[in-house]
Amino acid sequence: MRLDSTAAFGSDSEGISFLLQTVFHSTQTKDSMVKLTVRDRESIQEAVRRFRKLVERSGIKKEMRRREFFEKPSETKRRARLRAERRMKRNRLLGV
């Protein structure tokens, strides 16, 4: 079964497929969209577990957390500067 906009509410699995498809569209970003094809004889719990792993690996959750609140440009620059300082300190300690 493939999740797409033509999913109907015919049966329970079809309704859940429609809900999963709706979640896919709400989690899409400009360059990437998580797509999941539900396999034959695959339980909904397994499909949801695979979906969560795909979302985690794609970085969508991280991006959503980052965009949850507005961050001033000065805060962004400060975070980048601190990250660079930590990286330089770690490299000095390791002798790289």
FENRA-V331381 format. One record per backbone hydrogen bond with DSSP energy under -1.0 kcal/mol. NH is the residue of the N-H (numbers start at 1). CO is the residue of the C=O. E is the energy in kcal/mol with one decimal. If there is no record, write none. Layout:
# FENRA-V331381
NH	CO	E
NH	CO	E
This chain:
# FENRA-V331381
7	4	-1.8
15	11	-2.4
16	12	-2.5
17	13	-2.2
18	14	-2.1
19	15	-2.0
20	16	-2.7
21	17	-2.5
22	18	-2.2
23	19	-2.1
24	20	-2.2
25	21	-1.9
26	22	-1.8
27	23	-1.3
29	32	-2.7
42	39	-1.5
47	43	-2.0
48	44	-2.7
49	45	-2.2
50	46	-2.4
51	47	-2.5
52	48	-2.6
53	49	-2.0
54	50	-2.3
55	51	-2.5
56	52	-2.4
57	53	-2.7
58	54	-2.0
60	55	-1.2
63	59	-2.2
64	60	-2.6
65	61	-2.4
66	62	-2.2
67	63	-2.0
76	72	-2.0
77	73	-2.5
78	74	-2.1
79	75	-2.5
80	76	-2.3
81	77	-2.6
82	78	-2.7
83	79	-2.3
84	80	-2.3
85	81	-2.4
86	82	-2.4
87	83	-2.2
88	84	-2.6
89	85	-2.5
90	86	-2.6
91	87	-2.4
92	88	-2.2
93	89	-2.2
94	90	-2.0
95	91	-1.2
96	91	-2.2
